[in-house]
Amino acid sequence: MRIFKFGGASVKDANEIKNVANVLQSEGTEETLVVISAMGKMTNAFEDVINAYYNKSDQLSPKLTFIEEYHKNIMGELFDKNDSVYKEVEILLGELGWFLARNSSQRYNYVYDQIICFGELLSTRIVSAYLSKIGIENNWFDVRNYVKTDSNYRDAKVNWELTQDIITNKLDRQKLNITQGFIAANDTENTTTLGREGSDYTAGIFAYCLDAESVTIWKDVEGVLNADPRVFSDTTLLEQISYEEAIEMAFYGASVIHPKTLQPLERKEIPLYVRSFINSKEAGTRVSKGIRLVPFIPCFIVKKDQVLISISALDFSFMVENNISYIFQKLHDYQLKVNLIQNSAISFSVCIDNKFNKFDAFFEDLKTQFKIDFQKGVDLYTIRHFNDQTITSITEKGKALLTQINKETAQIVLKAN
């Protein structure tokens, strides 16, 4: 089997959905499983709904209306008004309304997962219906009946044994299958999610469980570039990346490949292709066992809006194992992802993601035990296979607050000018 994954940009409007159909017709549809994300920026739109609902804002109704109209405008360009897909979408929107009316839980992460899933459910219903309309037979299924996880809402861990068993015994491999990325379910059938950008991971899960011949992630770029073209004007296509190198890049925050996607593929040596849905005839990038990097050039990874924290003991004692292990436990408890570590005798510095907005609570918890200095809104630049020229090119962008260099990688925390 082949696994294809189409992200939000590839299904953001009617023309792009038609293009997905063209890609499938060109590539062939037999023994293919297609994982699809929410349309366009709909994940952000659903997050707005979640926040309005959770905070009891009067903006909830208009934000729901925006989502409904967005999808129905796309449907209006693809279907006749009496097409059965309208009923399917109405049922999904009704389920969303039922949850908003009946939910009594105050747990934000739980509420988040029960609402956010409708982005993927809506997009896949619409794409599946359009493919059927133009004669591409396909089987739509709810991924929550196949991928099973624990109950760690918003960052659930896969129950591999159960997921493998279900996929092996339930999935019809001969058909073109259409399903959702990012979402799953726990043992009580509540929706869970695999972390932001988790649709790539969903593709990796199915590839592993099905012993797929390949995974292809269809993007609006030509493949994996050596730098983000939104940040750097001069970029180069990487034609080949080894699993090891790709995992390193993902660890440091390269956005084209989700960090968790690569491990299951590497275990079974399943190649991953990153190709352009705009120029689908191009080969793109291959991630597989073999040559580390082709061409072998410096690669730049940027993580914006980080928090740089410097922690020291109030009595100026050494920052040693017991202090550091305690701080790491707190970072874990508050879901603060560490992207850089540096320590000296009396201070310990970390650069973190604050994606769950829990840094302030972390600070309040630790400030009576440690002296904590921090700076929000900094950027973390990582350069793989750096040279002196590349380091200079980054430090010219602002004030370097912290620099760390090892054999293969340079990391610079920068406050922009």
C-alpha positions as CSV (number, residue, x, y, z in Angstrom):
1,M,0.0,0.0,0.0
2,R,0.9,3.6,-0.5
3,I,0.0,6.3,2.1
4,F,-0.7,9.9,0.8
5,K,-1.1,12.8,3.2
6,F,-2.7,16.1,2.0
7,G,-2.4,19.1,4.4
8,G,-4.8,22.0,4.8
9,A,-3.3,24.1,2.0
10,S,-4.0,21.3,-0.5
11,V,-7.8,21.3,0.3
12,K,-8.2,25.0,1.2
13,D,-10.8,25.7,-1.6
14,A,-12.7,24.1,-4.4
15,N,-9.9,24.4,-6.9
16,E,-7.4,22.7,-4.6
17,I,-9.8,19.9,-3.9
18,K,-10.1,19.4,-7.7
19,N,-6.3,19.4,-7.8
20,V,-6.2,16.6,-5.2
21,A,-8.4,14.6,-7.5
22,N,-6.1,15.2,-10.4
23,V,-3.1,14.1,-8.4
24,L,-4.8,10.9,-7.4
25,Q,-5.9,10.2,-11.0
26,S,-2.3,10.8,-12.1
27,E,-0.7,8.7,-9.4
28,G,-3.3,5.9,-9.4
29,T,-5.8,5.1,-6.6
30,E,-5.5,1.3,-6.1
31,E,-4.2,0.2,-2.7
32,T,-3.8,3.8,-1.5
33,L,-4.8,5.3,1.8
34,V,-5.2,9.1,1.9
35,V,-4.9,11.1,5.1
36,I,-6.4,14.6,5.0
37,S,-6.1,17.6,7.3
38,A,-8.7,20.3,8.1
39,M,-9.2,22.7,5.2
40,G,-7.0,25.8,5.0
41,K,-6.8,27.6,8.3
42,M,-9.8,25.8,9.8
43,T,-7.8,24.4,12.7
44,N,-7.2,28.0,13.8
45,A,-10.8,28.8,13.2
46,F,-11.9,25.9,15.4
47,E,-9.4,27.0,18.1
48,D,-11.2,30.4,18.0
49,V,-14.5,28.5,18.6
50,I,-12.9,26.5,21.5
51,N,-11.7,29.7,23.2
52,A,-15.0,31.5,22.7
53,Y,-16.9,28.6,24.1
54,Y,-14.6,28.0,27.0
55,N,-14.5,31.7,27.9
56,K,-18.3,32.1,27.4
57,S,-17.7,34.8,24.8
58,D,-20.5,36.3,22.7
59,Q,-18.3,35.7,19.7
60,L,-19.1,32.0,19.7
61,S,-22.1,32.2,17.3
62,P,-20.3,34.3,14.6
63,K,-17.2,32.1,14.8
64,L,-19.4,29.0,14.3
65,T,-21.2,30.7,11.4
66,F,-17.9,31.5,9.8
67,I,-16.9,27.8,9.8
68,E,-20.2,26.7,8.4
69,E,-20.2,29.3,5.6
70,Y,-16.6,28.5,4.7
71,H,-17.3,24.8,4.1
72,K,-20.7,25.4,2.4
73,N,-19.1,28.0,0.0
74,I,-16.6,25.4,-1.1
75,M,-19.4,22.8,-1.4
76,G,-21.4,25.2,-3.5
77,E,-18.6,25.1,-6.1
78,L,-18.3,21.3,-6.1
79,F,-21.8,19.9,-5.7
80,D,-25.5,20.4,-6.8
81,K,-27.7,21.8,-4.0
82,N,-29.5,18.5,-3.5
83,D,-26.3,16.4,-3.2
84,S,-26.3,14.1,-0.2
85,V,-23.0,15.6,1.1
86,Y,-25.0,18.6,2.4
87,K,-26.9,16.2,4.8
88,E,-23.7,14.6,5.9
89,V,-22.2,18.0,6.7
90,E,-25.4,19.1,8.5
91,I,-25.2,16.0,10.7
92,L,-21.6,16.8,11.6
93,L,-22.4,20.4,12.5
94,G,-25.3,19.1,14.5
95,E,-23.0,16.8,16.5
96,L,-20.8,19.8,17.2
97,G,-23.8,21.8,18.4
98,W,-24.9,18.9,20.6
99,F,-21.5,18.8,22.3
100,L,-21.4,22.6,22.8
101,A,-24.9,22.4,24.4
102,R,-24.4,19.3,26.5
103,N,-20.8,19.3,27.6
104,S,-20.2,19.9,31.3
105,S,-16.5,19.3,31.5
106,Q,-14.2,22.2,32.5
107,R,-11.0,20.5,31.3
108,Y,-9.7,22.6,28.5
109,N,-7.6,19.9,26.8
110,Y,-10.6,17.5,26.8
111,V,-12.9,20.2,25.4
112,Y,-10.3,21.1,22.8
113,D,-10.1,17.6,21.4
114,Q,-13.8,17.1,21.2
115,I,-14.3,20.2,19.1
116,I,-11.1,20.4,17.0
117,C,-11.8,17.1,15.4
118,F,-14.7,18.5,13.3
119,G,-12.2,20.2,11.0
120,E,-10.8,16.9,9.8
121,L,-14.2,15.2,9.7
122,L,-15.7,17.9,7.6
123,S,-12.8,18.1,5.1
124,T,-12.7,14.4,4.5
125,R,-16.4,14.1,4.1
126,I,-16.3,16.8,1.4
127,V,-13.3,15.5,-0.4
128,S,-14.6,11.9,-0.4
129,A,-18.0,13.0,-1.7
130,Y,-16.3,15.0,-4.5
131,L,-14.1,12.1,-5.5
132,S,-17.2,9.9,-5.7
133,K,-19.1,12.5,-7.7
134,I,-16.4,12.5,-10.4
135,G,-16.2,8.7,-10.5
136,I,-13.3,8.0,-8.2
137,E,-14.6,5.2,-6.0
138,N,-13.4,5.5,-2.4
139,N,-14.0,4.3,1.1
140,W,-14.4,7.1,3.8
141,F,-13.8,5.9,7.4
142,D,-13.5,7.5,10.8
143,V,-9.9,7.2,11.9
144,R,-11.1,7.3,15.6
145,N,-12.3,3.7,15.0
146,Y,-8.7,2.6,14.0
147,V,-6.1,4.7,15.8
148,K,-6.3,4.2,19.6
149,T,-4.5,6.2,22.2
150,D,-4.3,7.0,25.9
151,S,-6.3,9.9,27.4
152,N,-3.5,12.5,27.3
153,Y,-5.7,15.0,25.5
154,R,-4.0,17.3,22.9
155,D,-0.8,15.1,22.9
156,A,-2.1,11.5,23.1
157,K,0.2,8.4,22.9
158,V,-0.7,5.7,20.5
159,N,-1.6,2.2,21.8
160,W,0.4,0.5,19.1
161,E,-0.7,-3.1,19.9
162,L,-4.4,-2.3,19.7
163,T,-4.1,0.0,16.7
164,Q,-2.0,-2.6,14.8
165,D,-4.7,-5.2,15.5
166,I,-7.6,-3.0,14.4
167,I,-5.9,-1.8,11.2
168,T,-4.7,-5.2,10.2
169,N,-8.2,-6.8,10.6
170,K,-10.6,-4.1,9.6
171,L,-9.0,-2.1,6.7
172,D,-9.8,-3.1,3.1
173,R,-6.4,-2.6,1.5
174,Q,-7.7,-3.0,-2.1
175,K,-9.7,0.3,-2.1
176,L,-8.9,3.9,-2.2
177,N,-9.4,4.8,1.5
178,I,-10.0,8.4,2.8
179,T,-9.5,9.3,6.4
180,Q,-8.6,12.0,8.8
181,G,-5.2,13.0,10.2
182,F,-4.4,14.3,13.7
183,I,-7.3,12.8,15.5
184,A,-7.8,9.4,17.3
185,A,-9.8,8.0,20.2
186,N,-9.2,6.6,23.7
187,D,-10.7,3.4,25.3
188,T,-13.8,5.3,26.2
189,E,-14.3,6.5,22.6
190,N,-13.6,10.1,23.4
191,T,-11.7,12.0,20.7
192,T,-8.0,12.6,21.3
193,T,-5.4,14.4,19.2
194,L,-1.8,13.5,18.4
195,G,-0.4,17.0,18.7
196,R,-0.4,19.9,16.3
197,E,0.6,19.0,12.8
198,G,-0.1,15.4,13.8
199,S,-1.6,14.4,10.4
200,D,1.9,13.5,9.2
201,Y,2.1,11.2,12.2
202,T,-1.2,9.6,11.3
203,A,0.3,8.7,7.9
204,G,3.3,7.2,9.6
205,I,1.0,5.1,11.9
206,F,-0.9,3.6,9.0
207,A,2.3,3.0,7.0
208,Y,3.8,1.1,9.9
209,C,0.7,-1.0,10.6
210,L,0.2,-1.8,6.9
211,D,3.8,-2.3,6.0
212,A,3.3,0.3,3.3
213,E,5.7,0.6,0.4
214,S,6.0,4.4,0.9
215,V,4.5,7.6,2.4
216,T,4.1,10.8,0.4
217,I,3.4,14.1,2.1
218,W,1.9,16.5,-0.5
219,K,2.9,20.1,0.2
220,D,2.7,23.6,-1.4
221,V,6.5,23.6,-1.6
222,E,8.7,21.5,-4.0
223,G,10.0,19.3,-1.2
224,V,12.2,19.7,1.9
225,L,14.2,22.9,1.6
226,N,17.4,23.7,3.5
227,A,15.6,26.7,5.0
228,D,12.1,28.2,5.4
229,P,11.4,30.3,2.3
230,R,9.2,32.6,4.4
231,V,12.3,33.5,6.5
232,F,15.2,33.0,4.0
233,S,15.2,34.4,0.4
234,D,17.7,31.9,-0.9
235,T,16.8,28.2,-0.4
236,T,17.8,24.9,-1.9
237,L,15.8,21.7,-2.4
238,L,17.2,18.7,-0.5
239,E,16.9,15.7,-2.9
240,Q,17.8,13.0,-0.3
241,I,17.8,13.0,3.5
242,S,18.7,10.0,5.6
243,Y,16.3,9.0,8.4
244,E,19.0,10.0,11.0
245,E,19.4,13.5,9.5
246,A,15.6,14.0,9.1
247,I,15.1,13.0,12.7
248,E,17.7,15.5,13.8
249,M,16.1,18.3,11.7
250,A,12.7,17.4,13.0
251,F,14.0,17.4,16.6
252,Y,15.2,20.9,16.1
253,G,11.9,22.0,14.7
254,A,11.9,21.7,10.9
255,S,8.3,22.1,10.1
256,V,8.0,20.1,6.9
257,I,8.2,16.7,8.7
258,H,6.5,16.1,12.0
259,P,9.0,14.9,14.7
260,K,7.0,11.7,15.5
261,T,6.4,10.7,11.9
262,L,9.8,9.4,11.2
263,Q,10.4,6.8,13.9
264,P,7.8,4.3,12.8
265,L,9.0,4.7,9.2
266,E,12.6,4.2,10.1
267,R,11.9,1.0,12.0
268,K,10.5,-0.7,8.9
269,E,12.6,1.3,6.4
270,I,9.6,2.8,4.7
271,P,10.7,5.7,2.5
272,L,9.0,9.1,2.9
273,Y,8.5,11.4,0.0
274,V,7.8,15.1,0.3
275,R,6.3,16.3,-3.0
276,S,4.5,19.4,-4.4
277,F,0.8,19.1,-5.1
278,I,1.3,22.2,-7.4
279,N,4.0,20.5,-9.5
280,S,3.1,16.9,-8.9
281,K,5.4,15.6,-11.7
282,E,8.5,16.6,-9.8
283,A,10.3,14.1,-7.6
284,G,10.6,16.2,-4.5
285,T,12.6,14.9,-1.5
286,R,13.2,11.3,-0.5
287,V,13.7,10.5,3.2
288,S,15.1,7.0,3.5
289,K,18.0,4.8,4.6
290,G,21.2,5.8,2.7
291,I,23.1,9.0,1.9
292,R,22.9,11.5,4.7
293,L,22.1,14.7,2.8
294,V,22.1,15.5,-1.0
295,P,23.3,18.2,-1.6
296,F,25.4,18.4,1.6
297,I,24.9,22.1,2.6
298,P,24.0,24.1,5.7
299,C,20.4,23.8,6.8
300,F,18.5,26.5,8.8
301,I,15.7,25.9,11.2
302,V,13.9,28.8,13.0
303,K,11.6,28.6,16.0
304,K,9.8,31.9,16.6
305,D,8.3,33.3,19.8
306,Q,10.4,31.3,22.3
307,V,11.0,32.0,25.9
308,L,14.6,32.1,27.2
309,I,14.9,31.3,30.9
310,S,17.9,31.6,33.2
311,I,17.5,29.9,36.6
312,S,19.8,30.0,39.6
313,A,19.6,29.1,43.2
314,L,18.7,31.9,45.7
315,D,21.7,31.2,47.8
316,F,24.1,31.1,44.8
317,S,24.8,27.4,45.4
318,F,25.7,25.1,42.5
319,M,23.0,24.1,40.0
320,V,23.6,20.3,40.2
321,E,21.6,17.1,39.5
322,N,19.0,17.5,42.2
323,N,18.1,21.1,41.2
324,I,18.2,20.4,37.5
325,S,16.1,17.2,37.8
326,Y,13.5,19.1,39.8
327,I,13.3,21.9,37.3
328,F,12.9,19.4,34.4
329,Q,10.1,17.7,36.2
330,K,8.3,21.1,36.5
331,L,9.0,21.8,32.8
332,H,7.3,18.5,32.0
333,D,4.4,19.2,34.4
334,Y,3.7,22.5,32.7
335,Q,4.1,21.1,29.2
336,L,7.0,23.4,28.3
337,K,9.1,21.9,25.5
338,V,12.8,22.5,25.9
339,N,14.6,23.3,22.7
340,L,18.0,24.3,24.1
341,I,19.9,23.7,27.3
342,Q,23.0,25.4,28.7
343,N,24.3,25.3,32.3
344,S,27.1,26.8,34.3
345,A,28.1,26.3,37.9
346,I,25.4,28.6,39.3
347,S,22.9,29.0,36.5
348,F,20.8,26.8,34.2
349,S,19.4,28.2,30.9
350,V,16.7,26.8,28.7
351,C,14.9,28.0,25.6
352,I,11.4,26.7,25.5
353,D,8.2,26.6,23.5
354,N,5.2,28.0,25.5
355,K,2.5,26.6,23.1
356,F,0.1,25.8,25.9
357,N,0.6,29.2,27.6
358,K,1.7,27.7,30.9
359,F,5.0,29.6,31.4
360,D,3.5,32.1,33.8
361,A,2.2,29.3,36.0
362,F,5.6,27.6,35.9
363,F,7.2,30.9,36.9
364,E,4.9,31.5,39.8
365,D,5.5,27.9,41.0
366,L,9.3,28.2,41.0
367,K,10.0,31.9,41.8
368,T,10.1,31.3,45.6
369,Q,12.7,28.6,45.3
370,F,14.9,30.0,42.5
371,K,16.0,33.3,41.0
372,I,14.4,33.3,37.5
373,D,15.2,35.7,34.7
374,F,13.4,35.4,31.4
375,Q,12.9,37.0,28.0
376,K,9.8,36.3,25.9
377,G,9.5,36.7,22.2
378,V,13.0,35.5,21.2
379,D,13.9,33.4,18.2
380,L,15.9,30.2,18.2
381,Y,18.0,29.6,15.0
382,T,19.5,26.2,14.5
383,I,22.1,25.6,11.8
384,R,22.9,22.0,10.9
385,H,26.3,21.6,9.2
386,F,27.2,25.2,9.9
387,N,30.2,27.3,8.9
388,D,31.5,30.6,10.0
389,Q,29.7,32.4,7.3
390,T,26.3,31.0,8.2
391,I,26.7,31.9,11.9
392,T,27.6,35.4,10.9
393,S,24.6,35.7,8.7
394,I,22.3,34.8,11.6
395,T,24.0,37.0,14.3
396,E,23.6,40.0,11.9
397,K,19.8,39.7,12.3
398,G,19.8,40.8,15.9
399,K,21.3,40.5,19.4
400,A,22.6,37.0,20.2
401,L,21.5,36.2,23.8
402,L,22.9,32.7,23.9
403,T,25.0,30.6,21.5
404,Q,25.7,26.9,21.7
405,I,27.9,25.0,19.2
406,N,28.8,21.4,18.9
407,K,30.4,19.3,16.1
408,E,27.4,19.4,13.6
409,T,25.0,22.0,15.0
410,A,25.0,25.6,16.1
411,Q,22.1,27.1,18.0
412,I,21.6,30.9,18.5
413,V,18.9,32.5,20.6
414,L,18.3,35.9,19.0
415,K,16.4,39.0,20.0
416,A,15.6,40.6,16.7
417,N,16.6,44.2,15.9
